[in-house]
């Protein structure tokens, strides 16, 4: 069993159409009663770091054994639909509906058509 936690922070920039812009997000995936597996971030950073990035955290109490542990691995801005799709297709999470692909495709199309950055 896996757990997902997501935080998204928005700015409304068009009150009439309720268009928003993502200021930052944090998407975390971890197994039940265990350590964090992967963390996707998008937020303002120092000039030498990437706005969109992911983290592979170390296991608690274990010395890092991989050179990518705790690094800022660059990514593009990742829609939440991609994270959900990753969890279903790559990690084996069971979707709650058979219509998961069409639902994700529809909501991601809206995001893509209206994205500001």
PASEBA-1860 file (N, C-alpha, C; in nm, 3 decimals):
! residues 117
1> XXXXXXXX> 0.085/-0.117/0.000/0.000/0.000/0.000/0.090/0.124/0.000 ~ 0.053/0.221/-0.082/0.125/0.347/-0.088/0.035/0.461/-0.043 ~ 0.098/0.565/0.007/0.026/0.686/0.044/0.075/0.801/-0.042 ~ -0.014/0.892/-0.069/0.017/1.012/-0.147/-0.028/1.134/-0.069 ~ 0.058/1.235/-0.066/0.018/1.362/-0.006/0.057/1.471/-0.104 ~ -0.036/1.559/-0.131/-0.009/1.668/-0.223/-0.054/1.802/-0.167 ~ 0.032/1.900/-0.185/-0.001/2.038/-0.150/0.017/2.122/-0.275 ~ -0.079/2.207/-0.304/-0.069/2.299/-0.416/-0.104/2.438/-0.367
9> XXXXXXXX> -0.026/2.536/-0.410/-0.049/2.675/-0.375/-0.073/2.752/-0.503 ~ -0.184/2.826/-0.509/-0.226/2.895/-0.630/-0.238/3.044/-0.608 ~ -0.236/3.116/-0.720/-0.266/3.258/-0.722/-0.375/3.278/-0.826 ~ -0.484/3.342/-0.788/-0.591/3.374/-0.883/-0.550/3.502/-0.954 ~ -0.542/3.496/-1.088/-0.503/3.617/-1.159/-0.611/3.667/-1.254 ~ -0.723/3.598/-1.265/-0.835/3.645/-1.344/-0.963/3.606/-1.270 ~ -1.018/3.701/-1.197/-1.138/3.673/-1.115/-1.258/3.635/-1.200 ~ -1.268/3.690/-1.321/-1.386/3.664/-1.404/-1.391/3.519/-1.452
17> XXXXXXXX> -1.278/3.465/-1.492/-1.277/3.326/-1.541/-1.218/3.230/-1.438 ~ -1.178/3.283/-1.322/-1.115/3.207/-1.215/-0.991/3.133/-1.265 ~ -0.912/3.200/-1.350/-0.784/3.142/-1.393/-0.686/3.154/-1.278 ~ -0.608/3.049/-1.260/-0.512/3.046/-1.150/-0.374/3.013/-1.204 ~ -0.274/3.042/-1.124/-0.137/3.007/-1.156/-0.079/2.931/-1.037 ~ -0.011/2.822/-1.064/0.052/2.743/-0.959/0.178/2.814/-0.911 ~ 0.182/2.847/-0.784/0.301/2.908/-0.726/0.400/2.802/-0.679 ~ 0.347/2.695/-0.622/0.432/2.586/-0.577/0.347/2.462/-0.551
25> XXXXXXXX> 0.413/2.348/-0.553/0.348/2.224/-0.512/0.452/2.132/-0.447 ~ 0.399/2.039/-0.369/0.478/1.933/-0.307/0.394/1.806/-0.318 ~ 0.445/1.706/-0.388/0.377/1.577/-0.401/0.469/1.471/-0.340 ~ 0.421/1.397/-0.243/0.503/1.297/-0.174/0.439/1.160/-0.184 ~ 0.523/1.057/-0.204/0.476/0.918/-0.211/0.558/0.838/-0.111 ~ 0.489/0.759/-0.029/0.558/0.673/0.068/0.473/0.551/0.099 ~ 0.539/0.439/0.136/0.465/0.319/0.175/0.413/0.332/0.318 ~ 0.314/0.253/0.350/0.254/0.257/0.484/0.360/0.233/0.592
33> XXXXXXXX> 0.358/0.318/0.692/0.445/0.306/0.809/0.592/0.288/0.768 ~ 0.635/0.365/0.672/0.773/0.354/0.627/0.822/0.490/0.584 ~ 0.942/0.493/0.531/1.003/0.617/0.492/0.952/0.668/0.356 ~ 0.973/0.796/0.335/0.936/0.861/0.210/1.010/0.797/0.094 ~ 0.939/0.774/-0.017/1.002/0.715/-0.136/1.052/0.820/-0.234 ~ 0.966/0.919/-0.262/1.000/1.021/-0.361/0.919/1.146/-0.332 ~ 0.979/1.259/-0.358/0.917/1.390/-0.334/0.931/1.476/-0.459 ~ 0.819/1.520/-0.516/0.820/1.611/-0.631/0.794/1.752/-0.579
41> XXXXXXXX> 0.878/1.848/-0.617/0.863/1.986/-0.571/0.862/2.082/-0.689 ~ 0.792/2.192/-0.671/0.796/2.304/-0.765/0.779/2.429/-0.680 ~ 0.884/2.510/-0.671/0.878/2.633/-0.591/1.000/2.718/-0.622 ~ 0.994/2.843/-0.583/1.107/2.933/-0.602/1.226/2.882/-0.524 ~ 1.341/2.886/-0.586/1.464/2.837/-0.523/1.576/2.937/-0.545 ~ 1.688/2.911/-0.483/1.807/2.991/-0.509/1.843/2.980/-0.657 ~ 1.919/3.074/-0.705/1.954/3.078/-0.847/2.024/2.952/-0.896 ~ 2.092/2.882/-0.808/2.168/2.765/-0.851/2.089/2.635/-0.845
49> XXXXXXXX> 1.962/2.642/-0.808/1.880/2.521/-0.801/1.763/2.529/-0.897 ~ 1.698/2.417/-0.921/1.589/2.408/-1.018/1.456/2.436/-0.952 ~ 1.370/2.511/-1.021/1.237/2.539/-0.968/1.157/2.410/-0.957 ~ 1.154/2.332/-1.064/1.092/2.199/-1.062/1.200/2.095/-1.036 ~ 1.178/2.011/-0.935/1.277/1.909/-0.904/1.215/1.798/-0.821 ~ 1.289/1.690/-0.808/1.243/1.583/-0.721/1.356/1.543/-0.628 ~ 1.317/1.481/-0.518/1.412/1.432/-0.418/1.392/1.282/-0.401 ~ 1.503/1.212/-0.385/1.501/1.073/-0.342/1.564/1.074/-0.204
57> XXXXXXXX> 1.483/1.067/-0.098/1.537/1.077/0.037/1.608/0.949/0.081 ~ 1.699/0.964/0.178/1.765/0.844/0.232/1.672/0.768/0.325 ~ 1.705/0.643/0.350/1.630/0.566/0.449/1.675/0.612/0.587 ~ 1.581/0.629/0.679/1.619/0.673/0.814/1.718/0.577/0.879 ~ 1.823/0.633/0.938/1.919/0.552/1.010/2.018/0.477/0.923 ~ 2.013/0.500/0.791/2.103/0.431/0.699/2.183/0.536/0.623 ~ 2.313/0.516/0.613/2.396/0.610/0.537/2.355/0.608/0.390 ~ 2.350/0.725/0.325/2.314/0.729/0.182/2.406/0.640/0.099
65> XXXXXXXX> 2.347/0.554/0.018/2.424/0.461/-0.063/2.420/0.495/-0.211 ~ 2.350/0.601/-0.248/2.338/0.640/-0.387/2.372/0.787/-0.400 ~ 2.443/0.823/-0.504/2.488/0.961/-0.518/2.374/1.060/-0.543 ~ 2.255/1.015/-0.578/2.142/1.104/-0.601/2.059/1.131/-0.475 ~ 2.088/1.063/-0.367/2.016/1.083/-0.241/2.028/1.230/-0.199 ~ 1.915/1.290/-0.167/1.907/1.429/-0.119/1.949/1.534/-0.221 ~ 1.960/1.498/-0.348/1.994/1.595/-0.452/1.866/1.656/-0.509 ~ 1.879/1.770/-0.573/1.767/1.834/-0.645/1.775/1.788/-0.790
73> XXXXXXXX> 1.698/1.686/-0.824/1.699/1.630/-0.959/1.600/1.712/-1.043 ~ 1.647/1.779/-1.149/1.560/1.872/-1.222/1.445/1.802/-1.294 ~ 1.332/1.870/-1.292/1.213/1.825/-1.366/1.146/1.948/-1.425 ~ 1.056/1.926/-1.516/0.967/2.031/-1.562/0.858/2.047/-1.456 ~ 0.769/2.141/-1.477/0.652/2.151/-1.391/0.565/2.028/-1.420 ~ 0.531/1.954/-1.318/0.462/1.826/-1.335/0.316/1.840/-1.290 ~ 0.222/1.818/-1.380/0.081/1.821/-1.337/0.052/1.703/-1.244 ~ -0.039/1.725/-1.153/-0.074/1.620/-1.056/-0.124/1.495/-1.129
81> XXXXXXXX> -0.185/1.514/-1.245/-0.232/1.399/-1.323/-0.117/1.306/-1.360 ~ 0.000/1.362/-1.390/0.116/1.278/-1.422/0.162/1.197/-1.302 ~ 0.154/1.254/-1.184/0.194/1.181/-1.064/0.096/1.067/-1.038 ~ -0.032/1.093/-1.051/-0.132/0.988/-1.033/-0.114/0.879/-1.139 ~ -0.092/0.920/-1.264/-0.070/0.824/-1.373/0.054/0.739/-1.343 ~ 0.162/0.801/-1.296/0.284/0.729/-1.258/0.255/0.624/-1.151 ~ 0.177/0.664/-1.050/0.146/0.570/-0.942/0.067/0.450/-0.991 ~ -0.023/0.472/-1.087/-0.105/0.362/-1.139/-0.026/0.275/-1.236
89> XXXXXXXX> 0.041/0.337/-1.334/0.104/0.260/-1.441/0.241/0.205/-1.406 ~ 0.317/0.276/-1.322/0.454/0.234/-1.293/0.471/0.168/-1.156 ~ 0.388/0.208/-1.061/0.405/0.160/-0.924/0.303/0.052/-0.888 ~ 0.193/0.045/-0.963/0.095/-0.061/-0.940/-0.019/-0.026/-0.848 ~ -0.042/0.104/-0.825/-0.156/0.145/-0.743/-0.285/0.113/-0.820 ~ -0.384/0.058/-0.753/-0.511/0.023/-0.816/-0.600/0.147/-0.824 ~ -0.643/0.184/-0.945/-0.731/0.301/-0.957/-0.868/0.272/-0.899 ~ -0.936/0.378/-0.855/-1.069/0.363/-0.795/-1.180/0.351/-0.899
97> XXXXXXXX> -1.146/0.380/-1.025/-1.247/0.373/-1.130/-1.182/0.322/-1.258 ~ -1.262/0.257/-1.341/-1.212/0.211/-1.471/-1.191/0.328/-1.567 ~ -1.250/0.442/-1.537/-1.240/0.559/-1.623/-1.122/0.649/-1.585 ~ -1.024/0.596/-1.513/-0.914/0.679/-1.463/-0.836/0.745/-1.576 ~ -0.810/0.673/-1.686/-0.732/0.732/-1.795/-0.804/0.850/-1.859 ~ -0.931/0.833/-1.888/-1.005/0.943/-1.952/-1.020/1.061/-1.856 ~ -1.039/1.033/-1.728/-1.050/1.141/-1.628/-0.919/1.220/-1.621 ~ -0.807/1.150/-1.611/-0.678/1.218/-1.607/-0.650/1.294/-1.736
105> XXXXXXXX> -0.682/1.233/-1.850/-0.660/1.301/-1.978/-0.743/1.429/-1.990 ~ -0.868/1.424/-1.946/-0.956/1.542/-1.953/-0.906/1.654/-1.864 ~ -0.873/1.622/-1.740/-0.829/1.728/-1.649/-0.691/1.781/-1.687 ~ -0.605/1.696/-1.739/-0.473/1.743/-1.782/-0.484/1.831/-1.907 ~ -0.578/1.800/-1.994/-0.600/1.884/-2.113/-0.643/2.025/-2.073 ~ -0.725/2.035/-1.971/-0.767/2.167/-1.921/-0.646/2.241/-1.866 ~ -0.563/2.172/-1.788/-0.442/2.232/-1.734/-0.351/2.280/-1.847 ~ -0.327/2.195/-1.947/-0.236/2.229/-2.057/-0.287/2.348/-2.137
113> XXXXX> -0.417/2.353/-2.159/-0.474/2.462/-2.240/-0.470/2.596/-2.167 ~ -0.466/2.592/-2.036/-0.475/2.716/-1.957/-0.351/2.750/-1.877 ~ -0.246/2.671/-1.889/-0.128/2.696/-1.807/-0.066/2.831/-1.842 ~ -0.010/2.894/-1.742/0.045/3.028/-1.761/0.197/3.029/-1.778 ~ 0.263/2.925/-1.732/0.410/2.923/-1.741/0.456/2.796/-1.807
END
